[in-house]
Amino acid sequence: GIYLARVTGCRVVGNRLHARRASESVSGNGIHLWSADSVLIAGNRVGGYRDGIYFEFVHHSEVRNNRSERNLRYGLHFMYSDDCRYQENIFRANGSGVAVMFTRGVEMVDNQFLDARGSGAYGLLLKEMTDSRLTGNLFAGNTVGLVAEGATRLEARGNEFAENGRGIALTASSQEARFIGNGFVHNSFDVTTNSGNTRAEFTGNYWDDYRGYDLDRNGLGDVPYHPVRLFSLVTEHNPPALLLLRSLFVHLLDAAERAIPSLTPQTIVDSSPAMGNPARLVRRSHD
């Protein structure tokens, strides 16, 4: 669609780009930037490409108020693109929503990651990332909302995870991750991990199946909450076990683990869960 290479200070604004959704091997990208600095990508509508928006070696740039949907691979894909900001974009019904790799200093604010469904699909992948910030985003209707793999010093505040298969898939390779004031509503699994030694800080998040109490009425639960379900650890190693997800056996298993937490990671716990949803609610767009 639009290709920029070795540029500084360019603006790509208000375009409508549409391709035929052929196959990944014969499709290009809607907006493709390589080796660029201080670029603005705003108010564009992109669909039907391999990747809707693709960045490589792009710095100090902003992607704002774009809509990237029904692309074959990613709505947005960027690598080695430091110190960029992505705000108020909609990524919907792509092969996977957004992939961020080998990058530092990224801010993603008030975006919507919607309806990325299928084997291995996710709303947002953070892979080998450093110092990223996620604020006020909506992850809804995805197989996995957020995948954090090798994400160092990730901070997620005020995000909404709703109606995903897995809200967050957090690997043991992610260090010093902080999840503060997020809302988790109607996910099959709110948080999953691949290791019992995964460490992350969870504080003041809202969990729709939290059954604790707030005796001092400060808005925070008096009983810690363990978001990793025992059954999620079972399915991590035996995916066919998902067939039992709604069974009585699984309900009993979860009830036993809530009463006496022993097998789920003790390093992933919200010590002060919110009694009401503190996340900034973003309505899903259907237009």
C-alpha positions in Angstrom: 0.0 0.0 0.0 2.4 2.7 1.3 6.1 2.1 1.7 8.5 4.5 3.4 12.3 3.8 3.8 15.0 6.0 5.3 12.7 8.9 6.0 12.3 11.4 8.9 9.3 13.5 9.8 6.8 12.1 7.4 3.0 12.0 7.9 0.7 9.2 6.6 -2.8 10.5 7.4 -6.4 9.7 6.5 -5.8 6.9 3.9 -8.1 3.9 3.1 -6.1 0.9 2.0 -7.7 -2.4 1.0 -6.2 -5.6 -0.4 -7.7 -9.0 -1.5 -6.6 -11.3 1.4 -4.8 -13.7 -1.0 -2.1 -15.6 1.0 0.8 -14.5 3.2 3.3 -15.6 0.6 2.0 -13.3 -2.2 0.7 -10.4 0.0 2.4 -7.3 1.1 1.8 -4.9 4.0 -0.7 -2.0 4.1 1.7 0.6 5.5 5.4 -0.5 5.7 8.1 1.6 7.3 11.8 0.7 7.3 14.6 2.7 9.0 12.5 5.8 9.8 12.3 8.4 12.5 9.6 10.8 13.9 6.8 9.6 11.6 3.1 10.0 12.3 0.6 7.3 11.1 -2.9 8.6 11.9 -6.5 8.1 10.9 -5.9 5.4 8.4 -8.1 2.4 7.6 -6.2 -0.8 6.5 -7.5 -4.3 5.7 -6.8 -7.4 3.7 -3.0 -7.3 3.7 -0.4 -9.6 5.2 0.3 -7.1 8.0 -1.8 -4.0 8.2 1.0 -1.8 9.6 4.6 -2.9 9.7 7.6 -1.2 11.3 11.2 -2.2 11.3 14.0 0.0 12.7 11.5 2.9 13.3 12.1 5.3 16.2 10.3 8.2 18.0 7.1 7.7 16.0 3.4 7.7 16.7 0.5 5.5 15.4 -2.8 7.1 16.4 -6.5 6.5 15.7 -6.0 3.9 12.9 -8.2 0.9 12.2 -6.5 -2.2 11.0 -8.7 -5.3 10.5 -9.0 -8.6 8.7 -5.4 -8.8 7.8 -3.9 -12.2 7.2 -1.2 -12.1 9.8 -1.1 -9.0 12.1 -3.0 -5.8 12.4 0.3 -4.2 13.5 3.8 -5.8 13.5 7.0 -4.1 14.6 10.5 -5.0 15.5 13.6 -3.1 16.6 11.4 0.1 16.8 12.2 1.9 20.1 10.5 4.8 21.8 7.2 4.8 19.8 3.7 5.5 21.0 0.5 3.7 19.8 -2.8 5.3 20.9 -6.5 4.9 20.2 -6.1 2.3 17.4 -8.5 -0.6 16.7 -7.0 -3.9 15.7 -9.9 -6.3 14.9 -10.3 -9.8 13.4 -6.7 -10.1 12.2 -4.9 -13.4 12.1 -3.4 -12.1 15.4 -3.8 -8.6 16.7 -0.3 -7.0 17.3 3.2 -8.4 17.6 5.9 -6.4 19.3 9.4 -7.9 19.2 13.0 -6.9 20.2 12.0 -3.4 21.2 12.2 -1.0 24.2 10.4 2.1 25.4 7.0 1.4 23.8 3.7 3.0 25.0 0.3 1.5 24.0 -2.6 3.6 25.3 -6.4 3.3 24.8 -6.2 0.8 22.0 -8.6 -2.0 21.3 -7.4 -5.6 20.5 -10.5 -7.5 19.3 -11.5 -10.9 18.0 -8.2 -12.5 17.2 -9.4 -16.1 17.2 -7.8 -19.4 16.2 -5.0 -21.7 17.2 -2.1 -19.6 18.5 -4.0 -16.3 18.0 -3.6 -13.4 20.4 -4.6 -9.8 20.8 -1.0 -8.6 21.7 2.3 -10.4 21.8 5.2 -8.8 23.6 8.4 -10.8 22.9 11.8 -9.8 24.1 10.6 -6.4 25.2 12.0 -3.9 27.7 10.3 -1.0 29.5 6.9 -1.2 27.8 3.7 0.5 29.1 0.1 -0.6 28.5 -2.5 1.8 29.7 -6.3 1.8 29.2 -6.4 -0.8 26.5 -9.3 -3.2 25.8 -8.5 -6.9 25.1 -11.8 -8.6 24.1 -12.9 -11.8 22.3 -9.4 -13.1 21.7 -8.1 -16.7 22.1 -5.4 -15.0 24.3 -5.6 -11.4 25.2 -1.9 -10.6 26.0 1.1 -12.9 25.6 4.2 -11.7 27.5 7.3 -13.7 26.6 10.6 -12.3 27.7 8.9 -8.9 28.6 11.2 -7.2 31.1 9.8 -4.3 33.2 6.4 -4.4 31.6 3.8 -2.2 33.4 0.1 -2.7 32.6 -2.4 -0.3 34.3 -6.1 0.2 33.8 -6.6 -2.3 31.0 -9.7 -4.4 30.4 -9.5 -8.1 29.7 -13.0 -9.4 28.7 -14.3 -12.6 27.2 -11.0 -14.0 26.1 -10.0 -17.6 26.3 -6.9 -16.6 28.3 -6.6 -13.0 29.5 -2.9 -13.0 30.0 -0.3 -15.7 29.2 2.7 -14.9 31.2 5.9 -16.9 30.7 8.7 -17.4 33.3 11.1 -15.5 31.0 9.2 -12.2 31.8 10.9 -10.4 34.6 9.7 -7.5 36.8 6.2 -7.3 35.2 3.6 -5.2 37.1 -0.2 -5.4 36.6 -2.0 -2.7 38.5 -5.7 -1.7 38.5 -6.7 -3.9 35.5 -10.1 -5.6 35.1 -10.6 -9.3 34.3 -14.2 -10.1 33.3 -15.6 -13.4 31.7 -12.3 -14.9 30.6 -12.1 -18.7 30.6 -8.7 -18.2 32.3 -7.6 -14.8 33.6 -3.9 -15.6 33.9 -1.9 -18.6 32.8 1.8 -19.4 33.0 4.2 -22.1 31.8 6.1 -22.4 35.1 5.4 -22.5 38.8 8.3 -20.1 39.3 6.9 -17.3 37.2 7.1 -14.0 39.1 5.0 -10.8 38.6 3.4 -8.2 40.7 -0.4 -8.0 40.7 -2.0 -5.2 42.8 -5.5 -3.7 42.9 -6.9 -5.7 40.0 -10.6 -6.6 39.6 -11.3 -10.3 39.2 -14.9 -11.2 38.4 -14.8 -14.5 40.3 -13.2 -13.2 43.4 -15.2 -14.3 46.5 -13.3 -12.4 49.2 -14.7 -9.6 51.5 -13.8 -6.0 52.4 -14.4 -5.5 56.1 -12.7 -2.2 56.4 -14.6 -0.9 53.3 -11.5 0.6 51.6 -12.4 -0.9 48.2 -9.8 -3.6 48.4 -10.4 -7.2 49.3 -9.0 -8.5 52.6 -8.2 -11.9 51.2 -5.5 -12.4 48.6 -6.5 -13.7 45.2 -4.6 -16.4 43.2 -5.5 -15.8 39.5 -3.8 -18.9 38.1 -6.3 -21.7 38.1 -5.0 -25.2 38.8 -6.9 -26.5 35.7 -5.0 -24.0 33.5 -1.7 -25.7 34.6 -3.2 -29.0 33.6 -4.2 -27.7 30.1 -0.8 -26.1 29.6 0.7 -29.6 29.4 -2.4 -31.5 28.2 -4.4 -29.2 25.8 -7.1 -31.9 25.0 -8.1 -31.6 28.7 -9.9 -28.3 27.7 -12.9 -30.5 26.8 -13.5 -30.8 30.6 -13.5 -27.0 31.1 -17.2 -26.8 32.1 -17.4 -30.1 33.9 -18.2 -30.6 37.6 -14.8 -32.1 38.1 -13.1 -28.9 37.2 -15.3 -26.8 39.4 -14.5 -29.1 42.3 -10.8 -28.9 41.5 -10.8 -25.1 41.5 -12.8 -25.0 44.7 -10.3 -27.2 46.4 -7.4 -25.1 45.2 -9.0 -21.9 46.3 -9.5 -23.3 49.8 -6.0 -24.6 50.2 -3.7 -23.1 47.5 -0.8 -25.5 47.1 -0.1 -26.3 43.4 -0.7 -23.0 41.7 2.2 -20.5 41.7 2.6 -18.7 45.0 4.6 -16.0 43.2 1.5 -14.8 41.3 -1.0 -13.4 43.7 -3.0 -10.2 44.0 -2.6 -9.3 47.7 -5.2 -6.5 47.5 -7.8 -7.3 44.8 -10.2 -4.5 43.9 -13.9 -5.0 44.9 -15.0 -2.9 41.9 -13.6 -2.7 38.4 -11.0 0.1 38.4 -10.1 -0.3 34.7 -11.0 2.4 32.3 -13.9 0.8 30.4 -13.7 1.0 26.6 -16.8 0.1 24.6 -16.2 -2.4 21.9 -16.7 -0.8 18.5 -19.2 -2.6 16.1 -19.3 0.0 13.3 
